[in-house]
Amino acid sequence: MHYCLIDTELGCFGLGWSSQGIARAYLPGDSEHSVRQRFDQLGSETADWPAFIDEARQLILGYARGEVVSFEHLPLDLSAVSDFHRRVYGDILQLKRGETTTYGEIARRLGDVGLSRAVGQAMGSNPIPLIIPCHRVLASGGKTGGFSAPGGSDAKLRMLALEGVEDPRAAQTSFDF
């Protein structure tokens, strides 16, 4: 796997890829040194990248500036994930900017609401966050749910805010009986 780092207004992103497509992304929140160390265990840094990585870099820079971007046409390499996780990721790849869903709704669309926890596990092990928009998946009742990227749920809320989504926590307290 090859990788590159992207210095954005939000911090250091990292992208890793194979000949098949983008295989790994690290979101801002850790130091550049830490991101580089994690990638060094997987492959080598390079300044020579394919056209789809150059495009992904431009989209990520735009996203970090708050621009409306779409990652939907970028090639992804999900060969290292299970079939179930690929199905879950395929579902959330249909979500558009500013659109959210829940773990339960995804499980229902996959045919069994009992899969909600398994959907949550898939979100927690998403190898390409942002591009596979796991930040758009909430817990039931509009609760934020977890987020395994640096900054946890606060990072998830910042990403949703960039997309124009109101803080789900505000909706939880709006019925003050």
Accessible surface in RSA format (square Angstrom, percent):
REM  Atomic radii and reference values for relative SASA: ProtOr
REM  Chains: A
REM  Algorithm: Lee & Richards
REM  Probe-radius: 1.40
REM  Slices: 20
REM RES _ NUM      All-atoms   Total-Side   Main-Chain    Non-polar    All polar
REM                ABS   REL    ABS   REL    ABS   REL    ABS   REL    ABS   REL
RES MET A   1    77.90  40.3  32.16  21.3  45.74 108.9  35.95  30.6  41.95  55.6
RES HIS A   2    85.67  46.8  85.67  59.5   0.00   0.0  54.75  56.4  30.92  36.0
RES TYR A   3     1.55   0.7   1.55   0.9   0.00   0.0   0.74   0.6   0.81   1.0
RES CYS A   4     3.41   2.6   2.97   3.3   0.44   1.0   3.41   8.6   0.00   0.0
RES LEU A   5    27.01  15.0  10.68   7.6  16.34  41.1  10.77   7.6  16.24  43.7
RES ILE A   6     1.27   0.7   1.06   0.8   0.21   0.5   1.27   0.9   0.00   0.0
RES ASP A   7   123.56  86.5 100.74 100.3  22.82  54.0  34.01  80.1  89.54  89.3
RES THR A   8    15.38  10.9   0.04   0.0  15.33  36.5   5.63   7.6   9.74  14.7
RES GLU A   9   131.77  75.7  91.53  69.2  40.24  95.8  50.21  97.1  81.57  66.6
RES LEU A  10    77.59  43.2  50.47  36.1  27.12  68.2  56.00  39.3  21.59  58.1
RES GLY A  11    25.99  32.0   0.00   N/A  25.99  32.0  25.04  68.7   0.95   2.1
RES CYS A  12    13.69  10.4  10.27  11.5   3.42   8.0   8.61  21.8   5.08   5.5
RES PHE A  13     4.42   2.2   4.42   2.7   0.00   0.0   4.42   2.7   0.00   0.0
RES GLY A  14     0.13   0.2   0.00   N/A   0.13   0.2   0.00   0.0   0.13   0.3
RES LEU A  15     0.26   0.1   0.26   0.2   0.00   0.0   0.26   0.2   0.00   0.0
RES GLY A  16     0.00   0.0   0.00   N/A   0.00   0.0   0.00   0.0   0.00   0.0
RES TRP A  17     8.90   3.6   8.87   4.3   0.03   0.1   3.11   1.7   5.79   9.4
RES SER A  18    32.69  27.6  25.54  34.1   7.15  16.5  32.55  69.3   0.14   0.2
RES SER A  19   117.64  99.4  74.91 100.0  42.74  98.4  58.58 124.7  59.07  82.7
RES GLN A  20   116.01  64.9  95.48  69.8  20.53  48.9  39.94  85.0  76.07  57.7
RES GLY A  21     0.00   0.0   0.00   N/A   0.00   0.0   0.00   0.0   0.00   0.0
RES ILE A  22     0.00   0.0   0.00   0.0   0.00   0.0   0.00   0.0   0.00   0.0
RES ALA A  23    15.08  13.9   9.63  14.9   5.46  12.4   9.63  13.6   5.46  14.5
RES ARG A  24    72.98  30.6  72.98  37.2   0.00   0.0   1.07   1.5  71.91  43.6
RES ALA A  25     5.63   5.2   2.27   3.5   3.37   7.7   2.27   3.2   3.37   8.9
RES TYR A  26    31.41  14.7  29.86  17.0   1.56   4.0  19.55  14.7  11.86  14.6
RES LEU A  27     7.76   4.3   5.51   3.9   2.25   5.7   5.51   3.9   2.25   6.1
RES PRO A  28    21.70  15.8  13.82  12.6   7.88  28.6  13.99  11.6   7.71  47.9
RES GLY A  29    62.94  77.6   0.00   N/A  62.94  77.6  27.70  76.0  35.24  78.9
RES ASP A  30    50.81  35.6  38.48  38.3  12.33  29.2   6.89  16.2  43.93  43.8
RES SER A  31    67.89  57.4  50.02  66.8  17.87  41.2  53.14 113.2  14.75  20.7
RES GLU A  32    89.00  51.1  82.88  62.7   6.12  14.6  22.87  44.2  66.13  54.0
RES HIS A  33   121.95  66.7 117.67  81.8   4.28  11.0  85.01  87.6  36.94  43.0
RES SER A  34    37.15  31.4  36.04  48.1   1.10   2.5  18.00  38.3  19.15  26.8
RES VAL A  35     0.00   0.0   0.00   0.0   0.00   0.0   0.00   0.0   0.00   0.0
RES ARG A  36    72.83  30.6  72.83  37.1   0.00   0.0  31.88  43.6  40.95  24.8
RES GLN A  37    95.24  53.3  92.80  67.8   2.44   5.8  23.52  50.1  71.72  54.4
RES ARG A  38    77.25  32.4  74.96  38.2   2.29   5.4  46.27  63.2  30.98  18.8
RES PHE A  39     0.66   0.3   0.51   0.3   0.15   0.4   0.51   0.3   0.15   0.4
RES ASP A  40    81.22  56.9  60.47  60.2  20.75  49.1  25.28  59.5  55.94  55.8
RES GLN A  41   155.47  86.9 116.70  85.3  38.77  92.3  43.24  92.0 112.24  85.1
RES LEU A  42    71.13  39.6  48.22  34.5  22.91  57.6  53.52  37.6  17.61  47.4
RES GLY A  43    27.35  33.7   0.00   N/A  27.35  33.7  18.58  51.0   8.77  19.6
RES SER A  44    57.28  48.4  53.89  71.9   3.39   7.8  44.33  94.4  12.95  18.1
RES GLU A  45    79.37  45.6  54.27  41.1  25.10  59.8  22.98  44.5  56.39  46.0
RES THR A  46    30.61  21.8  20.58  20.9  10.03  23.9  15.71  21.1  14.90  22.5
RES ALA A  47    91.45  84.1  65.84 101.6  25.61  58.3  67.63  95.2  23.82  63.1
RES ASP A  48   123.49  86.5 111.33 110.8  12.16  28.7  28.64  67.4  94.85  94.6
RES TRP A  49    77.42  31.1  50.19  24.3  27.23  63.9  44.29  23.6  33.13  53.7
RES PRO A  50    49.10  35.8  35.70  32.5  13.40  48.7  48.42  40.0   0.67   4.2
RES ALA A  51    87.21  80.2  69.57 107.4  17.64  40.1  76.13 107.2  11.08  29.4
RES PHE A  52    36.91  18.5  33.67  20.9   3.24   8.4  35.23  21.4   1.68   4.8
RES ILE A  53     0.00   0.0   0.00   0.0   0.00   0.0   0.00   0.0   0.00   0.0
RES ASP A  54    62.11  43.5  62.11  61.8   0.00   0.0  10.03  23.6  52.08  51.9
RES GLU A  55    70.61  40.5  64.79  49.0   5.82  13.9  30.44  58.9  40.18  32.8
RES ALA A  56     0.00   0.0   0.00   0.0   0.00   0.0   0.00   0.0   0.00   0.0
RES ARG A  57    44.49  18.7  44.49  22.7   0.00   0.0   0.00   0.0  44.49  27.0
RES GLN A  58    97.64  54.6  91.24  66.7   6.40  15.2  41.18  87.7  56.46  42.8
RES LEU A  59    29.77  16.6  29.05  20.8   0.71   1.8  29.77  20.9   0.00   0.0
RES ILE A  60     1.66   0.9   1.66   1.2   0.00   0.0   1.66   1.2   0.00   0.0
RES LEU A  61    40.71  22.7  40.01  28.6   0.69   1.7  40.01  28.1   0.69   1.9
RES GLY A  62     0.89   1.1   0.00   N/A   0.89   1.1   0.89   2.4   0.00   0.0
RES TYR A  63     3.74   1.7   3.35   1.9   0.39   1.0   3.35   2.5   0.39   0.5
RES ALA A  64     6.84   6.3   0.34   0.5   6.50  14.8   0.34   0.5   6.50  17.2
RES ARG A  65   121.34  50.9  89.55  45.6  31.80  75.7  39.11  53.5  82.23  49.8
RES GLY A  66    28.98  35.7   0.00   N/A  28.98  35.7  10.84  29.7  18.14  40.6
RES GLU A  67    80.43  46.2  73.37  55.5   7.06  16.8  39.04  75.5  41.39  33.8
RES VAL A  68   118.82  78.2  92.66  83.9  26.16  63.0  92.66  80.5  26.16  71.0
RES VAL A  69    25.21  16.6   9.35   8.5  15.86  38.2  15.73  13.7   9.48  25.7
RES SER A  70    52.74  44.6  43.33  57.8   9.42  21.7  44.80  95.4   7.94  11.1
RES PHE A  71    19.12   9.6  12.76   7.9   6.36  16.5  12.76   7.7   6.36  18.2
RES GLU A  72   112.39  64.5  79.20  59.9  33.19  79.0  30.95  59.9  81.44  66.5
RES HIS A  73   108.91  59.5  79.40  55.2  29.51  75.5  77.82  80.2  31.09  36.2
RES LEU A  74    10.87   6.1   1.32   0.9   9.55  24.0   1.57   1.1   9.30  25.0
RES PRO A  75    52.27  38.1  41.51  37.8  10.76  39.1  52.27  43.2   0.00   0.0
RES LEU A  76    43.67  24.3  17.15  12.3  26.52  66.7  17.15  12.0  26.52  71.4
RES ASP A  77    17.65  12.4  11.29  11.2   6.35  15.0   2.69   6.3  14.96  14.9
RES LEU A  78    25.90  14.4  19.77  14.1   6.13  15.4  20.92  14.7   4.97  13.4
RES SER A  79    81.18  68.6  50.40  67.3  30.78  70.9  37.50  79.8  43.69  61.2
RES ALA A  80   103.77  95.4  62.68  96.7  41.08  93.5  74.38 104.7  29.39  77.8
RES VAL A  81    23.23  15.3  13.92  12.6   9.32  22.5  18.55  16.1   4.69  12.7
RES SER A  82    60.88  51.4  43.82  58.5  17.06  39.3  52.70 112.2   8.18  11.5
RES ASP A  83    99.10  69.4  93.57  93.1   5.52  13.1  33.15  78.0  65.94  65.8
RES PHE A  84    45.82  22.9  41.88  25.9   3.94  10.3  42.90  26.0   2.92   8.4
RES HIS A  85    40.44  22.1  40.44  28.1   0.00   0.0  20.53  21.2  19.91  23.2
RES ARG A  86    87.11  36.6  80.55  41.1   6.56  15.6  37.85  51.7  49.26  29.9
RES ARG A  87   120.97  50.8 110.01  56.1  10.95  26.1  55.32  75.6  65.64  39.8
RES VAL A  88     0.00   0.0   0.00   0.0   0.00   0.0   0.00   0.0   0.00   0.0
RES TYR A  89     0.00   0.0   0.00   0.0   0.00   0.0   0.00   0.0   0.00   0.0
RES GLY A  90    29.84  36.8   0.00   N/A  29.84  36.8  27.42  75.3   2.42   5.4
RES ASP A  91    24.27  17.0  14.65  14.6   9.61  22.7   8.13  19.1  16.14  16.1
RES ILE A  92     0.00   0.0   0.00   0.0   0.00   0.0   0.00   0.0   0.00   0.0
RES LEU A  93    47.01  26.2  36.51  26.1  10.51  26.4  36.68  25.8  10.33  27.8
RES GLN A  94   126.88  71.0 116.66  85.3  10.22  24.3  44.56  94.8  82.33  62.4
RES LEU A  95    16.52   9.2  10.52   7.5   6.01  15.1  10.52   7.4   6.01  16.2
RES LYS A  96   114.59  55.9 112.30  68.9   2.29   5.5  93.09  83.8  21.50  22.9
RES ARG A  97    67.34  28.3  42.63  21.7  24.71  58.8  21.66  29.6  45.68  27.7
RES GLY A  98    30.48  37.6   0.00   N/A  30.48  37.6   9.10  25.0  21.39  47.9
RES GLU A  99    79.37  45.6  73.27  55.4   6.10  14.5  32.65  63.1  46.72  38.1
RES THR A 100    48.61  34.6  26.16  26.5  22.46  53.5   0.71   1.0  47.91  72.4
RES THR A 101     6.05   4.3   2.62   2.7   3.43   8.2   5.88   7.9   0.17   0.3
RES THR A 102    25.93  18.4  25.93  26.3   0.00   0.0  21.19  28.5   4.74   7.2
RES TYR A 103    35.92  16.8  35.92  20.4   0.00   0.0  27.50  20.7   8.41  10.4
RES GLY A 104    15.40  19.0   0.00   N/A  15.40  19.0  12.35  33.9   3.05   6.8
RES GLU A 105    67.84  38.9  66.84  50.6   0.99   2.4  17.39  33.6  50.45  41.2
RES ILE A 106     0.00   0.0   0.00   0.0   0.00   0.0   0.00   0.0   0.00   0.0
RES ALA A 107     0.00   0.0   0.00   0.0   0.00   0.0   0.00   0.0   0.00   0.0
RES ARG A 108   141.40  59.4 128.47  65.5  12.92  30.8  65.75  89.9  75.65  45.8
RES ARG A 109   128.87  54.1  91.17  46.5  37.70  89.8  70.61  96.5  58.26  35.3
RES LEU A 110    31.27  17.4  15.01  10.7  16.26  40.9  18.57  13.0  12.71  34.2
RES GLY A 111    65.37  80.6   0.00   N/A  65.37  80.6  33.19  91.1  32.18  72.1
RES ASP A 112    73.91  51.8  67.70  67.4   6.21  14.7  21.46  50.5  52.45  52.3
RES VAL A 113    82.64  54.4  75.21  68.1   7.43  17.9  75.21  65.4   7.43  20.2
RES GLY A 114    62.66  77.3   0.00   N/A  62.66  77.3  35.15  96.5  27.51  61.6
RES LEU A 115    51.53  28.7  50.89  36.4   0.64   1.6  51.53  36.2   0.00   0.0
RES SER A 116    32.27  27.3  30.29  40.4   1.99   4.6  26.69  56.8   5.58   7.8
RES ARG A 117   208.27  87.4 199.82 101.9   8.45  20.1  77.84 106.4 130.43  79.0
RES ALA A 118    29.37  27.0  25.83  39.9   3.53   8.0  26.63  37.5   2.73   7.2
RES VAL A 119     0.00   0.0   0.00   0.0   0.00   0.0   0.00   0.0   0.00   0.0
RES GLY A 120    24.81  30.6   0.00   N/A  24.81  30.6  16.21  44.5   8.60  19.3
RES GLN A 121   127.82  71.5 116.76  85.3  11.06  26.3  42.77  91.0  85.05  64.5
RES ALA A 122     0.00   0.0   0.00   0.0   0.00   0.0   0.00   0.0   0.00   0.0
RES MET A 123    13.58   7.0   9.82   6.5   3.76   9.0  10.06   8.6   3.52   4.7
RES GLY A 124    43.16  53.2   0.00   N/A  43.16  53.2  26.07  71.6  17.09  38.3
RES SER A 125    60.57  51.2  41.68  55.6  18.89  43.5  49.57 105.6  11.00  15.4
RES ASN A 126    15.61  10.8   1.32   1.3  14.28  34.4   1.32   3.2  14.28  13.8
RES PRO A 127    12.36   9.0  10.29   9.4   2.07   7.5  12.23  10.1   0.13   0.8
RES ILE A 128     0.00   0.0   0.00   0.0   0.00   0.0   0.00   0.0   0.00   0.0
RES PRO A 129    17.51  12.8  17.05  15.5   0.46   1.7  17.05  14.1   0.46   2.9
RES LEU A 130     3.89   2.2   1.89   1.3   2.01   5.0   1.89   1.3   2.01   5.4
RES ILE A 131     5.41   3.1   1.56   1.2   3.85   9.3   1.56   1.1   3.85  10.5
RES ILE A 132     0.00   0.0   0.00   0.0   0.00   0.0   0.00   0.0   0.00   0.0
RES PRO A 133     4.29   3.1   4.29   3.9   0.00   0.0   4.29   3.5   0.00   0.0
RES CYS A 134     7.32   5.5   5.17   5.8   2.15   5.1   0.00   0.0   7.31   7.9
RES HIS A 135     0.06   0.0   0.06   0.0   0.00   0.0   0.00   0.0   0.06   0.1
RES ARG A 136    20.83   8.7  20.83  10.6   0.00   0.0   0.03   0.0  20.80  12.6
RES VAL A 137     0.27   0.2   0.23   0.2   0.04   0.1   0.23   0.2   0.04   0.1
RES LEU A 138    13.43   7.5  13.43   9.6   0.00   0.0  13.43   9.4   0.00   0.0
RES ALA A 139    21.81  20.1  21.62  33.4   0.19   0.4  21.81  30.7   0.00   0.0
RES SER A 140    84.90  71.7  77.99 104.1   6.91  15.9  46.85  99.8  38.05  53.3
RES GLY A 141    69.73  86.0   0.00   N/A  69.73  86.0  42.83 117.5  26.89  60.2
RES GLY A 142    25.56  31.5   0.00   N/A  25.56  31.5  20.33  55.8   5.23  11.7
RES LYS A 143   118.14  57.6 118.14  72.5   0.00   0.0  64.08  57.7  54.06  57.6
RES THR A 144    11.58   8.2   9.08   9.2   2.51   6.0   8.63  11.6   2.95   4.5
RES GLY A 145    22.71  28.0   0.00   N/A  22.71  28.0  15.66  43.0   7.04  15.8
RES GLY A 146    50.74  62.6   0.00   N/A  50.74  62.6  36.98 101.5  13.77  30.8
RES PHE A 147    27.62  13.8   7.02   4.3  20.61  53.6  11.77   7.1  15.85  45.4
RES SER A 148    88.93  75.2  47.54  63.4  41.39  95.4  40.83  86.9  48.11  67.4
RES ALA A 149    15.13  13.9   3.82   5.9  11.31  25.7   9.96  14.0   5.16  13.7
RES PRO A 150    34.40  25.1  19.71  18.0  14.69  53.4  32.70  27.0   1.71  10.6
RES GLY A 151    50.85  62.7   0.00   N/A  50.85  62.7  29.69  81.5  21.16  47.4
RES GLY A 152    23.43  28.9   0.00   N/A  23.43  28.9  20.14  55.3   3.29   7.4
RES SER A 153    42.18  35.6  36.22  48.3   5.96  13.7  22.06  47.0  20.12  28.2
RES ASP A 154    79.22  55.5  76.38  76.0   2.84   6.7  14.98  35.3  64.24  64.1
RES ALA A 155    10.47   9.6   9.72  15.0   0.75   1.7  10.21  14.4   0.26   0.7
RES LYS A 156     1.35   0.7   1.35   0.8   0.00   0.0   0.00   0.0   1.35   1.4
RES LEU A 157    17.87  10.0  13.83   9.9   4.04  10.2  14.18  10.0   3.70   9.9
RES ARG A 158   142.04  59.6 137.12  69.9   4.93  11.7  72.59  99.2  69.45  42.1
RES MET A 159    15.63   8.1  15.50  10.3   0.13   0.3  12.39  10.5   3.24   4.3
RES LEU A 160     1.18   0.7   1.18   0.8   0.00   0.0   1.18   0.8   0.00   0.0
RES ALA A 161    64.44  59.2  46.79  72.2  17.65  40.1  48.55  68.4  15.89  42.1
RES LEU A 162    49.67  27.7  37.29  26.7  12.37  31.1  42.10  29.6   7.56  20.4
RES GLU A 163    11.25   6.5   0.00   0.0  11.25  26.8   0.26   0.5  10.99   9.0
RES GLY A 164    67.58  83.3   0.00   N/A  67.58  83.3  37.51 102.9  30.08  67.4
RES VAL A 165    28.35  18.7  17.66  16.0  10.68  25.7  22.32  19.4   6.02  16.3
RES GLU A 166   149.50  85.8 135.00 102.1  14.50  34.5  59.43 115.0  90.07  73.5
RES ASP A 167    54.02  37.8  42.34  42.1  11.68  27.6  26.63  62.7  27.39  27.3
RES PRO A 168    10.95   8.0   3.96   3.6   7.00  25.4  10.95   9.0   0.00   0.0
RES ARG A 169   111.91  47.0 110.27  56.2   1.64   3.9  47.61  65.1  64.29  39.0
RES ALA A 170    56.86  52.3  44.85  69.2  12.01  27.3  52.29  73.6   4.58  12.1
RES ALA A 171    59.87  55.0  51.06  78.8   8.81  20.0  56.37  79.4   3.50   9.3
RES GLN A 172    75.78  42.4  43.14  31.5  32.63  77.7  23.75  50.6  52.03  39.5
RES THR A 173   104.14  74.1  87.26  88.5  16.88  40.2  75.98 102.1  28.16  42.6
RES SER A 174    74.83  63.2  39.33  52.5  35.49  81.8  44.12  94.0  30.71  43.0
RES PHE A 175   147.05  73.6 128.70  79.7  18.34  47.7 131.87  79.9  15.18  43.4
RES ASP A 176   136.44  95.6 102.20 101.7  34.24  81.0  28.50  67.1 107.93 107.6
RES PHE A 177   220.64 110.4 149.90  92.8  70.74 184.1 181.31 109.9  39.33 112.6
END  Absolute sums over single chains surface
CHAIN  1 A     8895.7       6591.0       2304.6       4813.5       4082.2
END  Absolute sums over all chains
TOTAL          8895.7       6591.0       2304.6       4813.5       4082.2
